[in-house]
Structures are given as C-alpha cells and as structure tokens.
Amino acid sequence: MAATVPFNGLTDFSSITGNMWRVTSNATLGAGSGDLTSNWETIDSYGAGAAGDSMSQSSGIFTFPSTGFYLVRAQMMVARTSSLVDYTGMRIYGTQDNSSYNLMATGYIWLENTDTVYASTACETIFDCTSTTTHKMKFNVNREAEINLIGSGSQNATFVTFIKLGDT
C-alpha cells in the first residue's frame, strides 16, 4: 500500500473542498439586476472534478457542505447586444440567516461601444460559514441595458469557484 503524501501538511483530505459550478447556456438579460437562478452544473468536462465534499445548489442558492472559511470567486463572460449598454457587473451575495443577503463583492466591466463585443469580469471574497443551514451564497448580474450572458456546458465562461481554506 502506498504512503499518503502530505499536501500543505495535510494527510487527511476529508476536510478539503474545491468545487466549481458553471452556467451551461447563454441567456439574454434585460436591463436591471437579477440573480443567476438556473442552468447551473458542476464542472465535469475533460477531467475536471471536485476535491472533497461538493457544494449543492437549488435555484441559484448555494449551500456549503461543511463549516469553515471559503474563498468564493465568480466570473462571467458577456456579449454586448446593442450600443445601449456601457457597463455590467458580476456580484456575490452572502447570508448568515438564510434570508437577508448582503453584497460582498462586485466586479464591473465597461464595454466598448461596438455591438457584440465580448468581455469578462470577476470578483471574489472570503466567507466564514459557521452554519451550513443558515450561511449561503448567490450570484447576481447587474446591467445598464440588455446583454447576452455567455454559458457553456463544456468550458468555463460564466462560473463560480469554492475553495475551503480552513476551519472556522
């Protein structure tokens, strides 16, 4: 039997969580702000996988598999659909009471005045999950005018990453 090689001093990998989710299809989003509630999948193409226990989600609300400090990163790719839109942003919201969501991170992009120009933006935060029942995350897109959110079931275009950094 092979010996377990420590990773950063760890020999017990049961406390590790590394999980990515992506939006699987394009969506045309009108002006305003809205949560990304559908077409989420765990990333599973070309050898990609998750380390340890995975996050779960229902209607875009993400639940942590265990308590701890998590690095949460969100990235989106968009295409400008008209000259009316100048900016759009990806936002991370978190709750500690399973009800009131607070804005934790934002990444905005300014779009060149050309139809169908593509752009990406990202934002990240560290979240202290002390209860898997009440502490959750969701992701939101804010936009000045209509945009096309880019999704894919085979590559990461609009996606989120959760990495457990340690115990709380």
PyMOL commands that set and color helices and strands:
alter all, ss='L'
color gray80, all
select helices_A, chain A and resi 13-15
alter helices_A, ss='H'
color red, helices_A
select strands_A, chain A and resi 17-23+27-29+32-35+40-42+51-52+56-58+61-63+68-80+87-95+101-110+118-129+136-143+147-150+159-166
alter strands_A, ss='S'
color yellow, strands_A
deselect
rebuild
show_as cartoon
